[in-house]
Amino acid sequence: MPSQKKSSTKKAKGVSKSSRSGLVFPVSRVGGSLRKGRYAKRVSTPAAVFLTAVMEYCTKELLTLSAKTAHKNKKQHNIKPRHICLAVREDEDLSQLLSQVTISGGGVMGGVHGAMLKKKKEPSGEKKEKKKSDKKKAKKEKKEKSSKSPKKS
């Protein structure tokens, strides 16, 4: 019987694009979606990596802010839609990015619009002082004008 030789070199396992780029989100799945969506004739691998990195960053940012909001609000450890909504509306960049988005179960932001608030009245003493000082200035200006013009006799 002929002896069969076993290959001494083992076949190396493939390394995913996500692990190569150091990301958690699936790079190949995002790249496939880009190709399937027909956004361009050709889609490069770096484009898929970049888009995946941006998506992962935005998700981490949103979850971090939501967790802080949840912890601040009654020391809860569960993130609820309300916490996500509050976190989005408090952050300037996320608020601009998600301005047209409605979060189901998120509720509304609290607070009163500035136009609805009553205007603060100045204390009456300050108004009188301003009027008196304005009258004094007007009298001084009249005196200066009259002293500058030559008197006819």
LOLUMSE-208871 format. One record per atom (N, C-alpha, C): residue in three letters; x, z, y. Coordinates in steps of 0.05 Angstrom, whole numbers, plus 5000, padded with zeros to 4 digits. Layout:
<nodes>
ALAXZY
...
</nodes>
This chain:
<nodes>
MET501750004976
MET500050005000
MET501750005025
PRO501149845043
PRO502649835068
PRO502050095084
SER504050195095
SER503750435112
SER502950365140
GLN501050505150
GLN500150455178
GLN501550645197
LYS502550535218
LYS503950695238
LYS501950785259
LYS502051035265
LYS500451135287
LYS502051105313
SER500551025333
SER501950985359
SER502751255370
SER505151275379
SER506151525390
SER505251575419
THR504551355433
THR503651385460
THR500551415461
LYS499651615475
LYS496751655477
LYS495851505502
LYS493451405500
LYS492251265522
LYS491451465544
ALA492351415568
ALA491751595590
ALA488851575598
LYS487651805604
LYS484851805613
LYS484751705642
GLY482551575648
GLY482251465675
GLY481751695695
VAL482651655719
VAL482351845740
VAL480251735760
SER478251885766
SER476051785783
SER476951755812
LYS475651585826
LYS476251545854
LYS475751795870
SER473751945862
SER473152195877
SER475452395874
SER476452425850
SER478652615846
SER481252525859
ARG481652265860
ARG484052145873
ARG483952195903
SER481552175914
SER481252215943
SER480752505950
GLY480352675930
GLY479952965936
GLY477153035946
LEU475252875937
LEU472452915946
LEU470753025923
VAL468453135930
VAL466653235910
VAL464453035905
PHE463552895926
PHE461452695923
PHE462552455908
PRO460852305894
PRO461852085877
PRO462351835894
VAL464851755896
VAL465751525911
VAL464651265899
SER464851245873
SER464050995860
SER461050945862
ARG459451165862
ARG456551125865
ARG455851045893
VAL457251155913
VAL456751065941
VAL457650775945
GLY459950705933
GLY460850425935
GLY458850235922
GLY457850315899
GLY455750155885
GLY453250115902
SER452450335916
SER450150315933
SER450650125957
LEU453150135967
LEU453849955989
LEU453749665980
ARG454749615956
ARG454649345946
ARG451749255940
LYS450249435928
LYS447449365921
LYS445749315945
GLY446349465967
GLY444849445992
GLY445349186007
ARG447349035999
ARG448048786012
ARG448548816042
TYR449949016050
TYR450549056078
TYR452748866087
ALA454348776068
ALA456448586074
ALA456948426048
LYS458348196052
LYS458948036028
LYS460848186009
ARG462848316021
ARG464848466006
ARG465048746016
VAL465348945998
VAL465749226006
VAL468249325993
SER470049426009
SER472549525998
SER472349815988
THR474149895972
THR474250165961
THR474650375984
PRO476550316002
PRO476850516024
PRO474350556041
ALA472650346043
ALA470150376058
ALA468350576044
ALA468250556017
ALA466650746002
ALA467751026003
VAL470451056003
VAL471651316005
VAL471051436032
PHE471251276053
PHE470851376080
PHE467951476083
LEU466051306075
LEU463251376077
LEU462551626061
THR463751656037
THR463351896021
THR464452136034
ALA466752116047
ALA467952336061
ALA466252426084
VAL465152236099
VAL463452306122
VAL460852446112
MET459752346090
MET457252466079
MET457852756070
GLU460152786057
GLU460853056047
GLU461353246070
TYR462653156091
TYR463253326115
TYR460653416128
CYS458753216132
CYS456253286145
CYS454653486128
THR454653446102
THR453253626084
THR454453916085
LYS457153926085
LYS458454196086
LYS457754326112
GLU457854176134
GLU457254286160
GLU454454396162
LEU452554246152
LEU449754326152
LEU449254576135
LEU450454576111
LEU450054806093
LEU451455056104
THR453755026117
THR455155256129
THR453455376151
LEU452455216169
LEU450855316191
LEU448255436181
SER447055306161
SER444555416150
SER445055686136
ALA447255716122
ALA447855966109
ALA448256186130
LYS449656126152
LYS449956316174
LYS447356406186
THR445556206190
THR442956266201
THR441356436181
ALA441456376155
ALA440056536136
ALA441056816135
HIS443656856137
HIS444857116136
HIS444157276161
LYS444157136184
LYS443457266209
LYS440457346210
ASN438857186197
ASN435957226197
ASN435157396172
LYS434957656175
LYS434157836154
LYS436157856131
LYS438657786135
LYS440757816115
LYS440057686088
GLN438857456089
GLN438057316065
GLN440357146054
HIS440457116028
HIS442556956015
HIS441456676007
ASN438856646008
ASN437656386001
ASN437256226026
ILE437955966025
ILE437555786047
ILE434855656044
LYS433155686064
LYS430455576063
LYS430255356084
PRO428255186082
PRO427954966102
PRO427955066131
ARG426855306135
ARG426855416162
ARG429655466173
HIS431455556155
HIS434255606164
HIS435655336170
ILE435055136155
ILE436254876160
ILE435254766187
CYS432654796192
CYS431554696217
CYS432754846241
LEU433055106239
LEU434255266261
LEU437155196265
ALA438555156243
ALA441455086245
ALA441754806258
VAL440054616251
VAL440254346262
VAL439654356292
ARG437654496300
ARG436854496328
ARG438754656346
GLU440154846335
GLU442054996351
GLU444754846355
ASP445454686335
ASP447954536337
ASP447554276353
GLU449254226373
GLU448853996390
GLU449153736376
ASP451253706360
ASP451853456346
ASP449753396325
LEU449053596308
LEU447053546287
LEU444353496300
SER443753636322
SER441153586335
SER440953306345
GLN443053196356
GLN443052916365
GLN442852726341
LEU444252786319
LEU444152616296
LEU441452616283
LEU440152846281
LEU437652876267
LEU435352916287
SER435452786310
SER433352826331
SER430652716322
GLN430652506306
GLN428152376298
GLN427252466270
VAL428452676260
VAL427952766232
VAL426053006233
THR424053006216
THR422253236212
THR422953366186
ILE423653626187
ILE424353766163
ILE421853906153
SER420953836129
SER418553946118
SER418854246113
GLY417054406123
GLY417154696120
GLY419054826139
GLY420054676158
GLY422054786177
GLY420854936200
GLY418354886207
GLY417155016230
GLY418154896256
VAL417855036278
VAL418754946304
VAL420655146316
MET422155056336
MET423955226350
MET422355416368
GLY423255656370
GLY421855846387
GLY422855816416
GLY421455936434
GLY422255926462
GLY420155796480
VAL420455846505
VAL418555746525
VAL420055536542
HIS418755316547
HIS419955106563
HIS420355206592
GLY422455126605
GLY423055216632
GLY420955156652
ALA419554936649
ALA417454856668
ALA415055046666
MET414755176644
MET412455356640
MET412855626652
LEU415355696657
LEU416055966669
LEU415255976698
LYS414556216707
LYS413956246736
LYS416556256751
LYS416456146775
LYS418756146792
LYS419256436802
LYS421756516803
LYS422356786814
LYS422156776844
LYS420756976854
LYS420556996884
LYS422857156894
GLU423857076918
GLU425957226930
GLU424757476943
PRO426357686943
PRO425357936957
PRO424857876986
SER422757996997
SER421857937025
SER424057997045
GLY425758197040
GLY427858277059
GLY429858047063
GLU430457897041
GLU432457677043
GLU431357447060
LYS428757397057
LYS427557177073
LYS427657237103
LYS426957487110
LYS426957567138
LYS429757537150
GLU431757627134
GLU434557617144
GLU435357327148
LYS434557147131
LYS435156867134
LYS433856747159
LYS431356827164
LYS429956727187
LYS431256827213
LYS432057087213
LYS433257197237
LYS435957057242
SER437457017221
SER440056887225
SER439756597235
ASP437656457225
ASP437156187234
ASP436356187264
LYS434756387272
LYS433856397301
LYS436256457318
LYS438056627309
LYS440456697325
LYS442256447329
LYS442556297307
LYS444156047308
LYS442955847327
ALA440355827327
ALA438955637345
ALA439355717374
LYS439155977380
LYS439556067408
LYS442456017417
LYS444356067400
LYS447156017407
LYS447655717413
GLU446355547397
GLU446755257401
GLU445455177428
LYS443255287435
LYS441955227461
LYS443755307484
LYS444855547482
LYS446655647503
LYS449055467506
GLU450155387484
GLU452555217485
GLU451954947498
LYS449654837491
LYS448854577503
LYS448354607533
SER447054817541
SER446454857569
SER448954907585
SER450955047574
SER453455107588
SER455154857590
LYS454954677572
LYS456554437573
LYS455454237593
SER452854227596
SER451754037616
SER452154137644
PRO453053967663
PRO453554057690
PRO450954117705
LYS451054337721
LYS448654417735
LYS448654277762
LYS446254177770
LYS445954047796
LYS444854247816
SER446054267839
SER445054447859
SER444654317886
</nodes>
